[in-house]
Amino acid sequence: MEERLLLSSSFGAAAAAYAEHRPDYAQAAVRWALEPAPGLRVLDLGAGTGKLTATLVALGAEVVAVEPDPAMLAELRRALPAVRALPGSAEAIPLPDASVDAVLAGNALHWFDMAVAGPEIARVLAPGGILAGLWNVMDNRVDWVAGLERVSGRAAIGPRDTLSSWRAATADMCFPSSGLVARFGSPEQAEFPHGQGRIADSLVATLATRAGMLVMPEPDREAALGRIRAFLARRPETAHGEFTLPMLTGVLRVRR
């Protein structure tokens, strides 16, 4: 619990870099997440700087964003001034009962204390509502991406961050206790193609915004980023100018 709180609270200091370098989400993945929902009133929970919020707005959803970190919330409000954005957390959602049709969490569900957040999410969901977690994962079927994973280490590219392991790493995330099973149906998982245009420096900057990297002692962090830079400089796919980082957006979906 202490480690999770340390990691989850690390992003505020890098809010501007997070907003600049983190990817958005594949629209097809967000559509699939919302497909069974009874309507388009959507809560983006743990909304960060608004990466998922922006995709929801583009798809025509009526979005409320909730984010606990003031610096991240400020970036969201700057980028999306028309969106209703509130301070709050998954464990204390500042919305009335049955007020949304779907609760989505972009790269955030793993930070929630679901023993507390699960009942809160169930409370704000309308009957038949959807809870979905989304993760942008790297396609480590691609040789250079698999090499990058090995060089980077788990602090930068962990089990939720790659195609080969995200399903196992997230499968039980909605149900840490038997009491939550009765509130939601069986989980479903799916992946959707995605990608992000990068150069070597901006990919290094993206990986530097991962929680495990943000909490590292500075010498260890710089050493890890140096290994990543050296690897990217050696690979023909990444050494010269812009490239597309092969990704997918993975979705874990359950119904209330």
Solvent accessible surface area in square Angstrom, and as a share of the most:
residue,aa,sasa,rsa
1,M,134,0.60
2,E,150,0.67
3,E,123,0.55
4,R,63,0.23
5,L,105,0.52
6,L,104,0.52
7,L,33,0.16
8,S,37,0.24
9,S,77,0.50
10,S,17,0.11
11,F,23,0.09
12,G,15,0.14
13,A,109,0.85
14,A,17,0.13
15,A,7,0.05
16,A,67,0.52
17,A,37,0.29
18,Y,23,0.09
19,A,24,0.18
20,E,124,0.56
21,H,25,0.11
22,R,22,0.08
23,P,19,0.12
24,D,74,0.38
25,Y,14,0.05
26,A,8,0.06
27,Q,76,0.34
28,A,47,0.36
29,A,0,0.00
30,V,0,0.00
31,R,131,0.48
32,W,50,0.18
33,A,0,0.00
34,L,15,0.07
35,E,125,0.56
36,P,36,0.23
37,A,18,0.14
38,P,80,0.50
39,G,26,0.25
40,L,90,0.45
41,R,89,0.33
42,V,0,0.00
43,L,0,0.00
44,D,1,0.00
45,L,0,0.00
46,G,15,0.14
47,A,10,0.08
48,G,8,0.08
49,T,7,0.04
50,G,4,0.04
51,K,44,0.18
52,L,5,0.03
53,T,0,0.00
54,A,44,0.34
55,T,9,0.05
56,L,0,0.00
57,V,66,0.38
58,A,70,0.54
59,L,44,0.22
60,G,55,0.52
61,A,13,0.10
62,E,118,0.53
63,V,15,0.09
64,V,18,0.10
65,A,0,0.00
66,V,0,0.00
67,E,11,0.05
68,P,79,0.50
69,D,31,0.16
70,P,108,0.68
71,A,42,0.33
72,M,7,0.03
73,L,9,0.04
74,A,58,0.45
75,E,28,0.12
76,L,0,0.00
77,R,111,0.41
78,R,164,0.60
79,A,54,0.42
80,L,34,0.17
81,P,112,0.70
82,A,105,0.81
83,V,21,0.12
84,R,131,0.48
85,A,9,0.07
86,L,37,0.19
87,P,85,0.53
88,G,19,0.18
89,S,28,0.18
90,A,4,0.03
91,E,56,0.25
92,A,66,0.51
93,I,8,0.04
94,P,59,0.37
95,L,12,0.06
96,P,90,0.56
97,D,94,0.49
98,A,47,0.36
99,S,28,0.18
100,V,5,0.03
101,D,8,0.04
102,A,0,0.00
103,V,0,0.00
104,L,0,0.00
105,A,0,0.00
106,G,11,0.11
107,N,27,0.14
108,A,6,0.05
109,L,0,0.00
110,H,26,0.11
111,W,46,0.16
112,F,15,0.06
113,D,32,0.17
114,M,9,0.04
115,A,61,0.47
116,V,72,0.42
117,A,0,0.00
118,G,0,0.00
119,P,44,0.28
120,E,32,0.14
121,I,0,0.00
122,A,1,0.01
123,R,77,0.28
124,V,0,0.00
125,L,5,0.03
126,A,10,0.08
127,P,114,0.71
128,G,24,0.23
129,G,0,0.00
130,I,1,0.00
131,L,0,0.00
132,A,0,0.00
133,G,0,0.00
134,L,0,0.00
135,W,1,0.00
136,N,13,0.07
137,V,1,0.00
138,M,6,0.02
139,D,15,0.08
140,N,24,0.12
141,R,174,0.64
142,V,49,0.28
143,D,95,0.49
144,W,13,0.05
145,V,0,0.00
146,A,21,0.16
147,G,3,0.03
148,L,0,0.00
149,E,51,0.23
150,R,177,0.65
151,V,42,0.24
152,S,4,0.03
153,G,32,0.31
154,R,183,0.67
155,A,33,0.26
156,A,1,0.01
157,I,5,0.03
158,G,10,0.10
159,P,48,0.30
160,R,72,0.26
161,D,19,0.10
162,T,1,0.00
163,L,31,0.16
164,S,87,0.56
165,S,33,0.21
166,W,0,0.00
167,R,102,0.37
168,A,90,0.70
169,A,38,0.29
170,T,0,0.00
171,A,35,0.27
172,D,115,0.60
173,M,37,0.16
174,C,1,0.01
175,F,40,0.17
176,P,80,0.51
177,S,52,0.34
178,S,100,0.65
179,G,51,0.49
180,L,5,0.02
181,V,82,0.47
182,A,100,0.77
183,R,88,0.32
184,F,11,0.05
185,G,36,0.35
186,S,94,0.61
187,P,55,0.35
188,E,82,0.37
189,Q,42,0.19
190,A,18,0.14
191,E,50,0.22
192,F,35,0.15
193,P,114,0.72
194,H,43,0.19
195,G,27,0.26
196,Q,21,0.09
197,G,39,0.38
198,R,31,0.11
199,I,81,0.41
200,A,27,0.21
201,D,96,0.50
202,S,19,0.12
203,L,0,0.00
204,V,6,0.03
205,A,28,0.22
206,T,4,0.02
207,L,0,0.00
208,A,12,0.09
209,T,2,0.01
210,R,33,0.12
211,A,8,0.07
212,G,20,0.19
213,M,0,0.00
214,L,41,0.20
215,V,55,0.32
216,M,54,0.24
217,P,84,0.53
218,E,100,0.45
219,P,101,0.64
220,D,76,0.39
221,R,46,0.17
222,E,77,0.35
223,A,51,0.40
224,A,2,0.02
225,L,6,0.03
226,G,30,0.29
227,R,128,0.47
228,I,0,0.00
229,R,107,0.39
230,A,46,0.35
231,F,13,0.05
232,L,0,0.00
233,A,69,0.54
234,R,161,0.59
235,R,55,0.20
236,P,105,0.66
237,E,72,0.32
238,T,1,0.00
239,A,34,0.27
240,H,158,0.71
241,G,48,0.46
242,E,134,0.60
243,F,23,0.10
244,T,89,0.52
245,L,4,0.02
246,P,32,0.20
247,M,12,0.05
248,L,18,0.09
249,T,0,0.00
250,G,0,0.00
251,V,0,0.00
252,L,1,0.00
253,R,17,0.06
254,V,2,0.01
255,R,116,0.42
256,R,101,0.37
